[in-house]
Amino acid sequence: MLPPGTYAGQVVAVTGGGTGLGKAMAIEFARLGAGVAILSRKAEQRQRGIEAVEAAGGRACGAEVDIRQPEQIARAFDEVERALGPIDVLVNNAAGNFPVVSEDLTPNGWRAVTQIVLDGTWFCSHELAQRCIAANRPGVILNIGATYSLNGGPGAVHSAAAKAGVHNLTMTLAVEWAQHGIRVNELMPGMFPHEDMAAHMKANRPEGYAEAGKQVPAGRVGRLHELGWAATYLCSPYAAYVTGHSFVIDGANWLRRGLQMPEYKPVREQIRARPTTR
C-alpha cells in the first residue's frame, strides 16, 4: 500500500509476531524495508516469524521475552538493539483469551489474560518510551485492541476488561507522550482467519470462516494483508499527525444492528461443552 522503502532503516518490534495476526503485520513491515524483531516466549514461534520476515525480504531477529516481566522486556530490547538497532516502532500484539462464563472464571484465568493483554502492553510501551525520551528520538506504538472493549464482551470478560484498559491507555499515553514525539494508536481487528487460530476459535466456527463472512455487513471476513496495510499506515510518516486514534477494521461488523434482533442465547449455551476454566 505504501511506497517501497517506507520503513528503510527503521526497526519494528512485534510482540507475538511469530504467529497469526502478529506475523501478518510483521511481513508487511518487512516488505516496506523494516528490520523486524519477533518478541515471543516460544523459540519455535520466534523462528517462524523470522523465516516469514526474511522470506518477505526483510532483516529479522528474535528475542525471548515474557511481557508480564519488565526486566525481561528490558533485556529483549537490548538484544534487539544489538542485532538490528534501536526500536522505532512497537506493535503490542501479544494477547491471551479463552471463552468462559464469568461466574466460572478463576483468579488464575483472570490473571492469565489481563497480565498479558494490559500489563504486558503497558510494560512494553513504558520501556520503549523511556528509551526514546532518553535518546531524544521519536517513536511509534501500535496497540492491538478489540471492539468488544467498547460495547462489552460476554464470554470474554477478562479479555474485554483488559482490552478496555488498552483502549484507555492508548488515549492517555498519546496525550502524555506527544510532546516527546511518540505517537500511540490502536488497531481493532474484526474477523481475520489464519492458520494459527486457537482450537476454541475453530470449534466455535465448525462450518469455517467463509460462512462467518455472511454475518459481516461487508459480506466477507478480513484478509491478513489488509490488517498489515492498516498497521503499516498508522505507524508510518504518512500518519505523522495521527495519535490517540482507534482504527476499527472489521467490515462494519461491530456497528451492525437489525430491525429484528435474534433471540438471545445465554453465554453458557453459546460456549456449549467446551472447557470454561483454566
C-alpha positions as CSV (number, residue, x, y, z in Angstrom):
1,M,0.0,0.0,0.0
2,L,2.8,2.4,0.9
3,P,5.9,3.2,-1.3
4,P,8.8,0.8,-1.2
5,G,11.3,1.7,1.4
6,T,8.9,3.5,3.6
7,Y,10.5,1.8,6.6
8,A,14.0,1.6,5.3
9,G,16.5,2.0,8.2
10,Q,13.8,1.5,10.9
11,V,13.4,-1.3,13.4
12,V,9.9,-2.6,14.2
13,A,9.3,-4.9,17.2
14,V,6.2,-7.1,17.2
15,T,5.2,-8.9,20.4
16,G,3.7,-12.3,19.5
17,G,5.0,-11.7,16.0
18,G,5.6,-15.4,15.2
19,T,2.1,-16.4,14.6
20,G,-1.3,-15.3,13.3
21,L,-2.1,-11.6,13.1
22,G,1.3,-10.6,14.5
23,K,3.2,-12.5,11.8
24,A,0.9,-11.0,9.1
25,M,1.8,-7.4,10.3
26,A,5.5,-8.3,10.6
27,I,5.5,-9.4,7.0
28,E,4.0,-6.1,5.7
29,F,6.6,-4.1,7.7
30,A,9.4,-6.2,6.2
31,R,8.1,-5.7,2.7
32,L,8.4,-2.0,3.3
33,G,12.1,-2.2,4.3
34,A,11.9,-2.5,8.1
35,G,14.2,-4.6,10.2
36,V,11.7,-6.7,12.3
37,A,12.1,-8.1,15.8
38,I,9.9,-11.0,16.8
39,L,9.3,-11.0,20.5
40,S,7.9,-14.2,21.9
41,R,8.3,-16.7,24.7
42,K,8.5,-19.7,22.4
43,A,11.5,-20.4,20.3
44,E,9.6,-22.2,17.5
45,Q,7.2,-19.2,17.2
46,R,10.1,-16.8,17.0
47,Q,11.7,-18.9,14.3
48,R,8.5,-19.0,12.3
49,G,8.3,-15.2,12.4
50,I,11.9,-14.7,11.5
51,E,11.5,-17.0,8.5
52,A,8.4,-15.2,7.3
53,V,10.1,-11.8,7.6
54,E,13.2,-13.0,5.7
55,A,11.0,-14.5,3.0
56,A,9.4,-11.1,2.5
57,G,12.9,-9.6,2.0
58,G,13.4,-8.1,5.5
59,R,16.1,-8.3,8.1
60,A,14.9,-10.2,11.3
61,C,15.9,-11.2,14.7
62,G,14.1,-12.9,17.6
63,A,14.2,-12.2,21.3
64,E,12.8,-14.4,24.1
65,V,10.5,-12.5,26.4
66,D,7.6,-12.9,28.8
67,I,5.9,-9.5,28.5
68,R,4.5,-9.8,32.0
69,Q,8.0,-9.4,33.3
70,P,9.5,-5.8,32.9
71,E,13.1,-7.0,33.4
72,Q,12.7,-9.5,30.6
73,I,11.4,-6.8,28.3
74,A,14.4,-4.6,29.0
75,R,16.7,-7.5,28.2
76,A,14.8,-8.2,25.0
77,F,15.0,-4.6,23.8
78,D,18.8,-4.7,24.5
79,E,19.1,-7.8,22.4
80,V,17.1,-6.3,19.5
81,E,19.3,-3.1,19.6
82,R,22.4,-5.2,19.4
83,A,21.1,-7.1,16.4
84,L,19.1,-4.5,14.4
85,G,19.4,-1.1,16.2
86,P,17.1,0.9,18.5
87,I,13.4,0.1,18.2
88,D,11.5,2.8,16.3
89,V,8.1,1.1,16.2
90,L,6.5,-1.2,18.8
91,V,3.4,-3.3,17.9
92,N,1.8,-4.6,21.1
93,N,0.1,-7.6,19.6
94,A,0.7,-10.4,22.1
95,A,-2.6,-11.4,23.8
96,G,-4.5,-14.2,25.5
97,N,-8.1,-15.2,25.6
98,F,-10.4,-18.2,26.1
99,P,-14.2,-18.5,26.3
100,V,-15.6,-18.6,29.8
101,V,-18.8,-17.9,31.6
102,S,-18.0,-15.0,34.1
103,E,-19.1,-16.9,37.2
104,D,-16.8,-19.8,36.3
105,L,-13.7,-17.7,35.7
106,T,-10.9,-18.5,38.2
107,P,-8.4,-15.9,39.6
108,N,-5.7,-17.6,37.7
109,G,-7.7,-17.5,34.5
110,W,-8.3,-13.8,35.0
111,R,-4.7,-13.1,35.6
112,A,-3.5,-15.2,32.7
113,V,-5.3,-12.9,30.3
114,T,-5.2,-9.5,32.0
115,Q,-1.5,-9.7,32.8
116,I,-0.5,-10.3,29.1
117,V,-3.0,-8.0,27.5
118,L,-3.0,-5.0,29.8
119,D,0.1,-5.3,31.9
120,G,2.3,-6.5,29.0
121,T,1.1,-3.7,26.8
122,W,1.9,-1.1,29.4
123,F,5.3,-2.6,30.3
124,C,6.5,-2.8,26.7
125,S,5.2,0.7,25.9
126,H,6.9,2.2,29.0
127,E,10.2,0.5,28.1
128,L,10.1,2.0,24.6
129,A,9.1,5.5,25.8
130,Q,11.9,5.6,28.4
131,R,14.4,4.7,25.7
132,C,13.1,7.2,23.2
133,I,12.8,10.0,25.7
134,A,16.3,9.4,27.0
135,A,17.7,9.4,23.4
136,N,15.6,12.4,22.3
137,R,14.2,10.5,19.4
138,P,10.6,9.9,18.2
139,G,8.8,6.6,18.4
140,V,5.6,4.9,17.5
141,I,3.4,2.5,19.4
142,L,0.5,0.5,17.9
143,N,-1.7,-1.4,20.4
144,I,-3.9,-4.2,19.2
145,G,-7.3,-3.7,20.7
146,A,-10.8,-5.2,20.2
147,T,-14.2,-3.7,19.5
148,Y,-15.8,-5.7,22.3
149,S,-13.9,-3.4,24.7
150,L,-16.3,-0.7,23.6
151,N,-19.6,-2.5,24.0
152,G,-19.0,-5.5,26.3
153,G,-17.6,-8.9,25.7
154,P,-19.9,-11.7,27.0
155,G,-18.0,-14.9,27.3
156,A,-14.7,-12.9,27.4
157,V,-15.0,-10.7,30.5
158,H,-11.2,-11.0,31.2
159,S,-10.2,-10.0,27.7
160,A,-12.8,-7.4,27.3
161,A,-11.8,-5.7,30.5
162,A,-8.1,-5.8,29.6
163,K,-8.7,-4.5,26.1
164,A,-10.8,-1.7,27.5
165,G,-7.7,-0.8,29.6
166,V,-5.6,-0.9,26.5
167,H,-8.1,1.4,24.7
168,N,-7.8,4.0,27.5
169,L,-4.1,3.5,27.7
170,T,-3.8,4.4,24.1
171,M,-5.6,7.7,24.5
172,T,-3.9,8.6,27.8
173,L,-0.3,7.9,26.5
174,A,-1.0,9.7,23.2
175,V,-1.6,12.9,25.2
176,E,1.3,12.5,27.6
177,W,3.9,11.4,25.1
178,A,3.0,13.7,22.2
179,Q,5.5,16.3,23.5
180,H,8.3,13.7,23.1
181,G,7.4,12.8,19.5
182,I,5.9,9.5,20.5
183,R,2.7,8.5,18.7
184,V,0.3,5.9,20.2
185,N,-2.6,4.4,18.2
186,E,-4.8,1.4,18.4
187,L,-5.9,-1.1,15.8
188,M,-9.1,-3.0,16.4
189,P,-9.4,-6.0,14.0
190,G,-12.6,-7.9,13.2
191,M,-12.5,-11.5,11.9
192,F,-9.2,-12.3,10.2
193,P,-8.9,-16.1,9.9
194,H,-5.4,-17.5,9.9
195,E,-3.7,-20.9,10.2
196,D,-2.7,-20.3,13.9
197,M,-6.1,-19.8,15.3
198,A,-6.7,-21.3,18.7
199,A,-8.6,-24.5,19.0
200,H,-11.6,-22.9,20.8
201,M,-11.9,-20.3,18.0
202,K,-12.0,-23.1,15.4
203,A,-14.5,-25.1,17.5
204,N,-16.8,-22.0,17.6
205,R,-16.9,-22.0,13.8
206,P,-17.2,-25.7,12.7
207,E,-18.5,-24.6,9.3
208,G,-15.4,-22.4,8.7
209,Y,-14.9,-18.7,8.5
210,A,-16.2,-18.4,4.9
211,E,-19.6,-18.8,6.3
212,A,-18.9,-16.4,9.1
213,G,-18.5,-13.7,6.4
214,K,-22.2,-13.8,5.9
215,Q,-22.6,-12.2,9.3
216,V,-20.5,-9.2,8.3
217,P,-22.1,-6.2,6.5
218,A,-19.1,-6.2,4.1
219,G,-20.1,-9.8,3.2
220,R,-16.7,-11.4,4.0
221,V,-14.0,-11.8,6.6
222,G,-10.8,-9.8,6.6
223,R,-7.7,-10.7,4.6
224,L,-4.4,-10.7,6.5
225,H,-2.6,-8.3,4.2
226,E,-5.4,-5.8,4.8
227,L,-4.6,-5.8,8.5
228,G,-0.9,-5.4,7.7
229,W,-1.8,-2.4,5.4
230,A,-3.6,-0.7,8.2
231,A,-0.8,-1.3,10.7
232,T,1.9,-0.1,8.4
233,Y,0.0,3.1,7.6
234,L,-0.7,4.0,11.2
235,C,2.9,3.6,12.1
236,S,4.3,5.4,9.0
237,P,5.3,9.0,8.4
238,Y,2.1,9.3,6.3
239,A,0.2,9.3,9.6
240,A,2.5,11.6,11.4
241,Y,-0.3,13.7,12.8
242,V,-2.4,10.7,13.9
243,T,-2.2,9.8,17.5
244,G,-4.6,8.6,20.2
245,H,-6.7,7.1,17.4
246,S,-8.6,3.8,17.5
247,F,-8.8,2.3,13.9
248,V,-11.5,-0.3,13.5
249,I,-11.1,-2.7,10.6
250,D,-13.9,-5.1,10.6
251,G,-16.2,-4.5,7.6
252,A,-18.6,-2.5,9.8
253,N,-19.4,-5.7,11.8
254,W,-19.3,-4.1,15.3
255,L,-21.8,-1.4,14.2
256,R,-24.3,-4.0,12.9
257,R,-27.8,-3.6,14.1
258,G,-31.0,-5.1,12.9
259,L,-34.7,-4.2,13.0
260,Q,-35.3,-7.6,14.5
261,M,-32.6,-8.8,16.8
262,P,-32.1,-12.6,17.0
263,E,-33.3,-14.5,20.0
264,Y,-30.9,-14.2,22.9
265,K,-28.9,-17.3,23.8
266,P,-27.2,-17.4,27.2
267,V,-23.4,-17.3,27.1
268,R,-23.2,-20.7,28.7
269,E,-25.2,-22.2,25.9
270,Q,-23.1,-20.4,23.3
271,I,-19.9,-21.8,24.7
272,R,-21.5,-25.2,24.6
273,A,-19.5,-28.0,26.1
274,R,-16.0,-26.5,25.7
275,P,-13.8,-26.1,28.8
276,T,-14.7,-23.0,30.7
277,T,-11.9,-22.7,33.2
278,R,-8.1,-22.5,33.1
